[in-house]
Amino acid sequence: MTQAEPHPQAQAIPGAASRQPAAEQAAEGVSRMLRLARGMVEAGRRVELEGLDQMVGRLCARCLDLPPEEGRALRPVLAALLVEIDALNASLARPKPP
């Protein structure tokens, strides 16, 4: 007797799909905002970072909702965001030319 293939709809159970893509999309949104803000700061423009804390909070919540294995898979993405945050912080800390 051969092993039966799983039914194609067996994985279509609501809520059974990975939430990792949503977390990855949230991380990309935060990354875009950080890159834009850093570019503006480096161009000598004023930036408003209102809402960044909420975006990061939603990203963290999505990551915490992931199964441990999927959450661990996002570590490099989150580490890259930390580098971007540090770069923005360094840009903001530089003295502005008169």
ABEGO torsion letter per residue (X at the ends): XBBBBBBAAAAABBGABBAAAAAAAAAAAAAAAAAAAAAAAAAGBBBBABGAAAAAAAAAAAAAABBAAAAAAAAAAAAAAAAAAAAAAAAAABBBBX
